[in-house]
């Protein structure tokens, strides 16, 4: 599962090999960059950022999940279910699971409703 650890500002502190493969970048190019850099749509960046800021004020163990389009170095954006959980250290663990094409088509209505509410 592609995963990375983010600091309280959303900056990548570490990333596993699967995350590097998903983003099609070397780990040195990922570290020190904000995760928002790889979210393609401005509306998704805004909603992710809002939830991330709210998570910083919560206790460890709290999490949120959101489906976003992650932009890789090459090719089209990849729809992913992103889950961010707050760790005891204050940093956050982010996992990014690519969505199957069929599941993405089934969730179009749900995403439209979520975007309208955002």
C-alpha positions as CSV (number, residue, x, y, z in Angstrom):
1,X,0.0,0.0,0.0
2,X,1.5,3.4,-0.9
3,X,2.1,5.3,2.3
4,X,4.0,8.3,3.6
5,X,4.4,10.1,6.9
6,X,3.5,13.8,6.9
7,X,4.5,16.4,9.5
8,X,1.9,18.8,11.0
9,X,2.2,21.1,8.0
10,X,1.6,18.3,5.5
11,X,5.2,18.0,4.4
12,X,6.4,14.5,3.4
13,X,8.9,13.1,6.0
14,X,9.1,9.6,4.6
15,X,7.6,7.5,1.8
16,X,7.6,3.8,1.1
17,X,8.6,2.3,-2.3
18,X,5.0,1.8,-3.3
19,X,4.3,5.5,-2.9
20,X,7.4,6.4,-5.0
21,X,6.1,4.1,-7.7
22,X,2.6,5.6,-7.6
23,X,4.0,9.1,-7.9
24,X,6.7,7.9,-10.3
25,X,9.3,9.9,-8.4
26,X,12.5,9.1,-6.4
27,X,12.1,9.3,-2.6
28,X,14.4,12.3,-2.6
29,X,12.0,14.2,-4.8
30,X,9.1,13.4,-2.5
31,X,10.7,14.2,0.8
32,X,10.3,17.8,1.9
33,X,7.3,18.4,-0.5
34,X,3.7,19.0,0.6
35,X,1.3,16.2,-0.3
36,X,-1.0,18.9,-1.8
37,X,1.5,19.1,-4.6
38,X,0.3,15.8,-6.0
39,X,-3.5,16.4,-5.8
40,X,-4.6,17.4,-9.3
41,X,-7.9,19.3,-8.9
42,X,-8.0,22.6,-7.0
43,X,-11.3,21.8,-5.3
44,X,-9.9,18.5,-4.1
45,X,-6.7,20.2,-2.8
46,X,-8.9,22.7,-0.9
47,X,-11.1,20.1,0.7
48,X,-8.1,17.9,1.6
49,X,-6.3,20.9,3.1
50,X,-9.3,21.9,5.1
51,X,-9.7,18.4,6.6
52,X,-6.0,18.1,7.2
53,X,-6.0,21.4,9.2
54,X,-8.9,20.2,11.2
55,X,-7.1,16.9,12.0
56,X,-4.1,18.8,13.4
57,X,-6.4,20.0,16.2
58,X,-7.6,16.6,17.1
59,X,-6.1,13.9,19.3
60,X,-4.0,11.0,18.0
61,X,-6.0,8.2,16.5
62,X,-8.4,10.4,14.6
63,X,-8.5,10.1,10.8
64,X,-10.3,11.1,7.7
65,X,-10.6,9.6,4.2
66,X,-11.1,11.3,0.8
67,X,-11.0,10.2,-2.8
68,X,-8.7,12.4,-4.8
69,X,-6.9,12.4,-8.2
70,X,-3.2,12.0,-7.6
71,X,-0.9,13.3,-10.3
72,X,2.1,11.1,-11.2
73,X,5.2,12.4,-13.0
74,X,3.9,10.7,-16.2
75,X,0.5,9.7,-17.4
76,X,-3.0,10.7,-16.4
77,X,-4.0,11.3,-12.8
78,X,-4.8,8.2,-10.7
79,X,-8.0,8.2,-8.6
80,X,-7.1,7.1,-5.1
81,X,-8.8,6.6,-1.7
82,X,-6.5,8.6,0.6
83,X,-6.7,8.0,4.4
84,X,-4.9,10.2,6.8
85,X,-4.6,9.3,10.5
86,X,-2.9,11.3,13.3
87,X,-0.1,9.6,15.2
88,X,0.9,10.1,18.8
89,X,4.0,12.0,17.7
90,X,1.8,14.6,16.1
91,X,2.7,13.6,12.5
92,X,0.2,11.8,10.2
93,X,0.3,8.6,8.4
94,X,-1.2,8.8,4.8
95,X,-2.2,5.8,2.8
96,X,-3.2,6.0,-0.8
97,X,-5.1,3.1,-2.4
98,X,-5.8,3.4,-6.1
99,X,-9.4,3.0,-7.0
100,X,-10.5,0.3,-9.6
101,X,-12.1,1.7,-12.7
102,X,-15.5,0.1,-12.0
103,X,-15.6,1.4,-8.5
104,X,-14.8,4.9,-9.7
105,X,-17.8,4.7,-12.1
106,X,-20.1,3.6,-9.3
107,X,-19.0,6.4,-7.1
108,X,-19.5,9.3,-9.6
109,X,-22.9,10.3,-8.1
110,X,-21.5,10.2,-4.5
111,X,-18.5,12.3,-5.5
112,X,-20.8,14.8,-7.2
113,X,-22.9,15.1,-4.0
114,X,-19.8,15.5,-1.9
115,X,-18.4,18.2,-4.1
116,X,-21.7,20.0,-4.1
117,X,-21.8,19.9,-0.3
118,X,-18.1,21.1,-0.1
